[in-house]
């Protein structure tokens, strides 16, 4: 009889704990046929160390990684000295309708978030990284001189 009550209690506690890490949904920009908006925002932060992540809005590992990285960035001078760029790519069945809830896992309110429905940057980073498959669940740290 105790097991009958124990399992639902554990499920409830785990889901309640997961929900407390979620903030409000944040604004994001849709990348059209060119990643010019991302490039320009990234280059506007030249002179600072920057973090750029490519994550799927439906990948649990990606959401956990984005949450943890953004939490750490948020704690470093409230995110102002380390700009964070979050690129959502259509992997694991991710669609634009999934992006608003995915933006909520990013703790740093100053993070710039994007939806790359055409996977332009996933393909470009695949080439840069020398991978066979598209790049996603990737976290990149850039120095102040990077453009």
C-alpha positions in Angstrom: 0.0 0.0 0.0 2.9 2.4 0.8 4.3 1.9 -2.7 1.1 3.0 -4.3 1.4 6.4 -2.6 5.1 6.7 -2.9 5.4 6.6 -6.7 2.9 9.4 -7.3 4.5 11.5 -4.6 8.0 11.1 -6.1 6.6 12.0 -9.6 4.8 15.1 -8.1 8.0 16.3 -6.3 10.2 15.8 -9.4 7.8 17.7 -11.6 7.4 20.5 -9.0 11.1 20.9 -8.7 11.6 21.0 -12.5 8.9 23.7 -12.8 10.7 25.9 -10.3 13.7 26.3 -12.6 11.5 27.7 -15.3 11.2 31.4 -15.7 8.9 33.3 -17.9 8.9 32.8 -21.6 11.2 35.3 -23.3 11.2 37.0 -26.6 13.1 35.4 -29.5 13.9 36.4 -33.0 13.2 34.3 -36.0 16.2 33.9 -38.4 15.0 34.1 -42.0 17.0 33.1 -45.0 20.3 34.5 -43.6 21.8 34.6 -40.1 22.7 38.3 -40.5 20.8 39.2 -37.3 22.8 36.8 -35.2 26.1 37.8 -36.8 25.4 41.5 -36.2 24.3 41.0 -32.5 27.3 38.7 -31.9 29.8 41.2 -33.4 28.1 44.1 -31.5 29.4 42.4 -28.4 33.0 42.3 -29.6 35.5 43.1 -26.9 33.7 40.7 -24.5 33.9 37.0 -23.9 30.7 35.5 -25.4 28.8 32.3 -25.2 26.9 30.9 -28.2 24.8 27.7 -27.9 22.9 25.7 -30.5 20.2 23.7 -28.9 16.9 22.1 -29.9 13.8 23.3 -28.2 12.6 19.7 -27.7 15.8 18.0 -26.6 15.8 17.3 -22.8 19.6 17.3 -22.7 19.8 20.5 -24.6 17.2 22.2 -22.3 19.1 21.1 -19.2 22.4 22.3 -20.7 21.0 25.6 -21.7 19.5 26.0 -18.3 22.7 25.3 -16.5 25.0 27.4 -18.8 22.6 30.3 -18.6 22.4 30.0 -14.8 26.2 30.2 -14.6 26.3 33.2 -17.0 23.5 34.9 -15.1 25.6 34.7 -11.9 28.6 36.3 -13.6 27.8 40.0 -13.2 24.2 39.4 -14.0 25.0 38.4 -17.6 26.1 41.9 -18.7 29.8 41.1 -19.1 29.3 37.7 -20.8 26.7 38.0 -23.5 24.8 34.8 -24.2 23.3 33.9 -27.6 20.9 31.0 -27.7 20.2 29.5 -31.1 17.3 27.1 -31.3 17.6 24.7 -34.2 15.0 22.1 -35.5 16.4 18.9 -34.1 14.6 16.1 -32.3 11.3 17.2 -33.9 11.6 20.8 -32.6 9.3 23.3 -34.2 8.8 27.1 -33.7 5.8 26.4 -31.5 8.2 24.7 -29.1 10.5 27.7 -28.8 8.5 29.9 -26.3 8.5 27.3 -23.6 12.1 26.5 -24.3 13.1 30.1 -23.8 11.8 29.9 -20.2 14.7 27.6 -19.2 17.3 30.4 -19.9 17.9 32.1 -16.5 19.8 35.1 -18.0 17.2 37.6 -19.0 19.7 39.5 -21.1 20.3 36.5 -23.4 19.5 36.9 -27.0 17.4 34.0 -28.3 16.7 32.9 -31.8 14.8 30.4 -33.8 16.6 29.0 -36.8 13.8 27.0 -38.5 15.9 26.5 -41.7 18.8 25.2 -39.6 21.2 27.6 -41.4 23.5 27.8 -38.4 23.4 24.1 -37.6 24.7 23.5 -41.2 27.3 26.2 -41.0 28.7 25.1 -37.6 28.7 21.5 -38.9 31.3 22.7 -41.5 33.3 24.8 -39.0 33.5 22.0 -36.5 34.2 19.4 -39.2 31.3 17.2 -38.2 29.3 14.9 -40.4 25.9 15.7 -38.9 24.3 19.0 -38.2 25.6 20.8 -35.1 23.2 21.0 -32.1 23.6 20.6 -28.3 26.8 22.6 -28.8 28.1 25.3 -26.4 30.8 27.6 -27.7 32.9 30.1 -25.8 34.4 32.9 -27.8 37.1 35.3 -26.8 36.8 39.1 -27.0 38.5 39.3 -30.4 36.3 36.8 -32.1 34.0 38.1 -34.9 
